[in-house]
Amino acid sequence: MNLISLTPFLILFAVLWQEHPNNHSYRSSNCDRIDSIVFNGDREQIQRFNYNASGQLLSILSSPDTIQFYYLDKALMRNNGGKQNNWDACHYYALDNNGRISQGMVKDKAGDLQVESGFEYDDEGRLGYAFYAIFANQTYQQFSYRYPSKDKRQVFVSDQANQVASIYNIVLDTLAENCFNLDLNSIGHDQFPDEVLGSREKFPVRSITQLSASGDTLAHLSFSKLVKIKEGIWQQNQTDVLNGFTTSIEYFTSTR
């Protein structure tokens, strides 16, 4: 698995903050909810987010695909549907007493088991470990999340024999706030509603670098700070450092 294949998921979950040119301060008391995201100003590349009356995420629409969430007692279901790559699948996740995902399974539309997964959390409620057993290609991946310092995070990806395949080094911007609360824990898995994978990251991401087991740089993404264009519209840039191109991202928001 490489970092590039996770885009735009990493775009969605690694959100940054920036001071407005007029010293506008973006703090939690002013936090907005993301209603849609547009990439490079292209209205064909738009993702829409729908919520219920309680503010829970109900669906993510990104033509031609749709992700729908269903909230059950001690469980979460996610339905993926789309025309591309036979993407239809039903995901079932059991929740622990803190409302966090503890284990999951994915079945295809024929009802056959495709993926089994498990999740563990540290004493501070952060995601510490996840595994995925993928039956289609007989693979087993482990993700170990580490928190060496206030401004650094690491994710180690290994196989069933604990052989490390890659490492993600994540640098955070400790002078800003992860106000939009898009989940940083997207490495290795798909999108989830707020905090079902443990405590959210307090700070936004400044850069993500993927290294091979031998230390070679496989991918490097950097993020500008988030700037308010006008009321309800925020903008940032994501730069693919190795390949030398930048993606402009606009966030359209509404008050929570």
C-alpha positions in Angstrom: 0.0 0.0 0.0 1.4 3.4 -0.9 0.5 6.9 0.2 -0.5 8.1 -3.3 -3.3 5.5 -3.5 -4.8 6.9 -0.3 -5.4 10.3 -1.9 -8.0 11.8 -1.8 -8.7 10.0 1.5 -5.6 11.7 3.1 -6.8 15.0 1.6 -10.1 14.5 3.5 -8.5 13.7 6.8 -5.4 15.8 7.0 -6.9 19.3 7.3 -4.9 22.3 8.2 -5.6 25.8 9.6 -4.2 29.2 8.6 -4.6 32.7 10.0 -6.7 35.0 7.9 -4.8 37.9 6.4 -6.8 40.1 8.8 -5.6 38.0 11.8 -8.9 36.1 11.8 -8.4 33.3 14.4 -10.0 29.9 13.6 -10.8 28.4 17.0 -13.1 25.7 18.3 -15.8 28.1 19.3 -16.0 29.0 15.6 -15.8 25.5 14.2 -17.8 24.8 11.1 -19.1 21.5 9.6 -17.8 20.5 6.1 -20.7 20.2 3.7 -18.7 19.7 0.5 -15.1 19.6 -0.8 -14.0 20.7 -4.3 -10.7 19.8 -5.9 -8.8 22.2 -8.2 -12.0 24.2 -8.7 -13.5 21.4 -10.7 -17.2 20.9 -9.9 -17.0 17.4 -11.3 -14.6 16.6 -8.5 -16.8 17.4 -5.6 -17.6 15.4 -2.4 -20.8 16.1 -0.5 -21.3 15.3 3.2 -24.8 14.8 4.6 -25.7 14.7 8.3 -28.7 13.8 10.5 -30.4 16.1 13.0 -27.9 15.0 15.7 -25.0 16.0 13.5 -23.9 12.4 12.8 -22.5 11.8 9.3 -25.0 9.9 7.2 -23.4 9.8 3.7 -20.6 10.9 1.5 -21.4 11.4 -2.1 -18.7 11.5 -4.7 -20.1 10.7 -8.2 -20.5 7.9 -9.1 -19.9 6.5 -5.6 -21.8 6.8 -2.4 -20.9 5.9 1.2 -23.8 5.5 3.7 -23.6 5.1 7.4 -26.2 3.4 9.7 -26.0 3.8 13.5 -27.1 0.7 15.4 -26.9 -0.2 19.1 -23.2 -1.0 19.8 -22.6 -1.2 16.0 -22.0 0.9 12.9 -22.7 -0.2 9.4 -21.2 1.4 6.3 -22.5 0.7 2.8 -20.3 1.4 -0.2 -22.0 1.6 -3.5 -20.8 2.7 -6.9 -20.4 1.9 -10.6 -16.7 1.8 -10.6 -14.7 -1.4 -9.8 -17.7 -3.3 -8.5 -17.4 -1.3 -5.3 -20.6 -2.5 -3.7 -19.9 -3.9 -0.2 -21.5 -4.0 3.3 -19.2 -3.1 6.2 -20.2 -4.1 9.8 -18.3 -2.8 12.8 -18.8 -3.6 16.5 -18.4 -0.7 18.9 -17.0 -0.9 22.4 -18.4 0.8 25.5 -16.8 4.1 24.5 -18.4 4.1 21.0 -15.1 3.1 19.2 -14.8 0.4 16.6 -13.4 -2.7 18.1 -13.7 -5.2 15.2 -15.2 -5.3 11.8 -16.1 -7.4 8.8 -16.7 -6.6 5.1 -19.0 -8.6 2.9 -19.6 -8.2 -0.8 -23.0 -7.9 -2.3 -23.2 -11.7 -2.6 -22.7 -12.0 1.2 -19.2 -13.5 1.0 -16.7 -12.4 3.7 -14.0 -10.2 2.1 -12.2 -8.5 5.1 -11.9 -9.0 8.8 -10.4 -6.3 11.0 -9.6 -5.4 14.6 -8.7 -2.2 16.4 -7.1 -1.4 19.8 -6.6 1.9 21.6 -4.0 3.3 24.1 -4.6 4.6 27.6 -5.3 8.1 26.2 -8.0 6.7 23.9 -6.0 7.0 20.7 -5.9 4.4 18.0 -2.9 2.2 18.7 -3.2 -0.8 16.5 -5.3 -2.2 13.6 -5.1 -5.3 11.5 -6.8 -6.3 8.3 -7.1 -9.9 7.0 -8.1 -9.6 3.3 -9.4 -12.9 2.0 -9.5 -11.9 -1.7 -5.7 -11.8 -2.1 -4.8 -13.7 1.1 -3.0 -10.8 2.7 -2.7 -9.7 6.3 -1.7 -6.2 7.2 -0.9 -4.6 10.6 -0.9 -0.9 11.4 0.9 0.2 14.6 0.2 3.8 15.6 2.9 5.6 17.7 3.0 9.0 19.2 6.7 9.9 19.9 6.1 13.6 20.5 3.6 16.4 20.5 4.3 17.3 16.9 5.1 13.8 15.4 3.1 10.7 14.7 4.2 7.4 13.1 2.4 4.5 11.5 4.2 1.2 11.0 2.7 -1.1 8.4 3.8 -4.7 8.6 2.7 -8.2 7.5 1.6 -11.1 9.6 5.2 -12.0 10.3 5.8 -8.5 11.7 8.0 -7.6 8.8 7.8 -3.8 8.3 6.8 -2.9 4.8 6.6 0.9 5.2 6.5 3.7 7.7 4.5 6.9 7.7 6.0 9.9 9.4 3.5 12.6 10.1 4.4 16.1 11.3 1.7 18.2 12.9 1.3 21.9 13.2 1.1 22.5 16.9 0.4 26.2 16.5 -3.0 25.4 14.9 -6.1 23.4 15.7 -7.7 20.5 13.9 -10.9 22.4 13.9 -12.7 20.6 11.1 -12.1 17.3 12.8 -11.4 15.3 9.7 -9.8 12.1 10.9 -6.0 11.7 10.5 -6.3 7.9 11.1 -7.1 7.3 7.4 -3.9 5.5 6.6 -4.8 1.9 5.9 -8.5 2.2 6.0 -11.5 4.2 4.7 -13.6 7.0 6.0 -15.5 6.9 9.3 -17.6 9.4 11.3 -16.0 11.5 14.0 -14.0 9.7 16.7 -15.2 6.1 16.1 -11.5 5.3 15.7 -10.5 6.9 19.0 -9.7 10.4 20.1 -9.3 12.9 17.3 -6.0 14.5 16.6 -5.7 17.9 18.3 -3.4 19.4 15.6 -3.7 19.5 11.8 -1.1 17.9 9.6 1.8 19.8 8.1 3.4 16.9 6.1 3.2 13.1 5.6 6.1 11.1 4.4 6.0 7.4 3.5 9.3 5.5 3.8 10.1 1.9 2.7 11.5 -0.6 5.2 15.0 0.3 3.9 14.4 4.1 4.4 13.7 5.2 0.8 11.1 7.9 0.4 8.1 6.5 -1.4 5.8 9.5 -1.1 5.8 13.0 0.4 2.8 15.2 0.8 2.9 18.7 2.4 0.0 20.9 3.3 -0.4 24.6 3.4 -2.3 26.3 6.2 -6.0 26.7 5.8 -7.2 30.2 4.8 -10.7 31.6 4.9 -11.6 32.9 1.5 -15.0 34.3 2.6 -17.8 33.2 5.0 -18.4 29.5 4.6 -15.4 28.9 2.2 -11.9 27.8 3.2 -9.0 26.8 1.0 -5.7 25.0 1.2 -3.1 23.4 -1.0 -1.8 19.9 -1.0 1.6 19.5 -2.6 3.0 16.2 -3.9 6.6 17.0 -3.2 8.2 14.1 -5.2 6.1 14.5 -8.3 6.0 18.3 -8.2 2.3 19.1 -8.4 -0.1 20.9 -6.2 -3.8 20.3 -5.6 -6.1 23.2 -4.6 -8.8 22.2 -2.1 -11.9 24.2 -1.2 -14.0 23.4 1.8 -17.6 24.7 1.9 -18.9 24.8 5.4 -21.9 25.6 7.5 -22.3 26.3 11.2 -22.7 23.2 13.4 
